[in-house]
Amino acid sequence: MSVSLRLKRMGRRHRPFYRVTAVDKRKPRDGRVIEELGYYDPLHTDESKQISLKSERIQYWISVGAQPSDTVRGLIKRSAAAASA
């Protein structure tokens, strides 16, 4: 089974909210997930509360071969930069 770290869309119309998830690559975008690893709220006014990730679990999934999507890779970088600043 090949695992991917990607976003799952939640929320309502015109008010997106995303969960960062570990999911089998063959499953649909909003299908069953293996593990939820955090969330991303692009419309939140406070940028420090837009992203919340479980960094230890993300590092675990990457260490066992999971491939993050381009968007999730960018969110991980943003989260790490905000944590170090």
C-alpha positions as CSV (number, residue, x, y, z in Angstrom):
1,M,0.0,0.0,0.0
2,S,1.4,3.4,-1.0
3,V,0.5,6.2,1.4
4,S,0.1,9.9,0.5
5,L,-0.1,12.9,2.8
6,R,-2.8,15.1,1.3
7,L,-5.7,17.4,2.1
8,K,-9.3,16.4,2.6
9,R,-11.8,19.1,2.0
10,M,-14.3,19.9,4.7
11,G,-16.5,22.9,5.5
12,R,-19.3,24.3,3.5
13,R,-19.6,26.1,0.1
14,H,-17.4,29.2,-0.1
15,R,-16.0,28.4,3.3
16,P,-13.3,25.8,2.8
17,F,-11.6,24.0,5.6
18,Y,-9.0,21.2,5.1
19,R,-7.7,18.3,7.1
20,V,-4.2,17.0,6.5
21,T,-4.5,13.2,6.3
22,A,-2.5,10.1,5.6
23,V,-4.4,8.2,2.9
24,D,-3.9,5.3,0.4
25,K,-3.1,6.9,-2.9
26,R,-5.8,4.9,-4.7
27,K,-8.6,6.3,-2.5
28,P,-10.7,9.4,-3.5
29,R,-9.9,12.8,-2.1
30,D,-12.6,12.7,0.6
31,G,-12.5,9.0,1.1
32,R,-11.5,6.9,4.1
33,V,-8.3,8.0,5.7
34,I,-5.6,6.1,7.7
35,E,-4.9,8.9,10.1
36,E,-5.7,12.6,10.5
37,L,-2.5,14.7,11.0
38,G,-3.8,18.2,11.4
39,Y,-5.9,20.9,9.7
40,Y,-5.6,24.0,7.5
41,D,-8.1,26.9,7.6
42,P,-7.2,29.3,4.8
43,L,-9.8,31.9,5.7
44,H,-8.8,32.3,9.4
45,T,-7.8,35.9,10.1
46,D,-5.0,35.0,12.5
47,E,-2.2,33.4,10.5
48,S,-0.8,31.6,13.5
49,K,-4.0,29.6,13.8
50,Q,-4.4,28.8,10.1
51,I,-2.3,25.7,10.3
52,S,-2.1,23.0,13.0
53,L,-0.1,19.9,12.3
54,K,1.1,16.9,14.4
55,S,4.7,17.2,13.3
56,E,5.9,13.9,15.0
57,R,3.3,11.9,13.2
58,I,4.0,13.6,9.9
59,Q,7.7,12.8,10.3
60,Y,6.8,9.2,11.1
61,W,4.8,8.8,7.9
62,I,7.5,10.4,5.8
63,S,10.1,8.1,7.4
64,V,8.1,5.0,6.4
65,G,7.7,6.2,2.8
66,A,4.6,8.4,2.6
67,Q,4.8,11.1,-0.1
68,P,3.4,14.5,0.8
69,S,1.5,16.4,-1.9
70,D,2.9,19.7,-3.1
71,T,0.4,21.6,-1.0
72,V,1.0,19.6,2.1
73,R,4.8,20.0,1.6
74,G,4.3,23.8,1.5
75,L,2.1,23.7,4.7
76,I,4.8,21.7,6.5
77,K,7.4,24.3,5.5
78,R,5.1,27.2,6.6
79,S,4.4,25.5,9.9
80,A,8.1,24.9,10.6
81,A,9.0,28.5,9.7
82,A,6.3,29.8,12.1
83,A,7.4,27.5,14.9
84,S,11.1,28.7,14.6
85,A,10.2,32.4,14.4
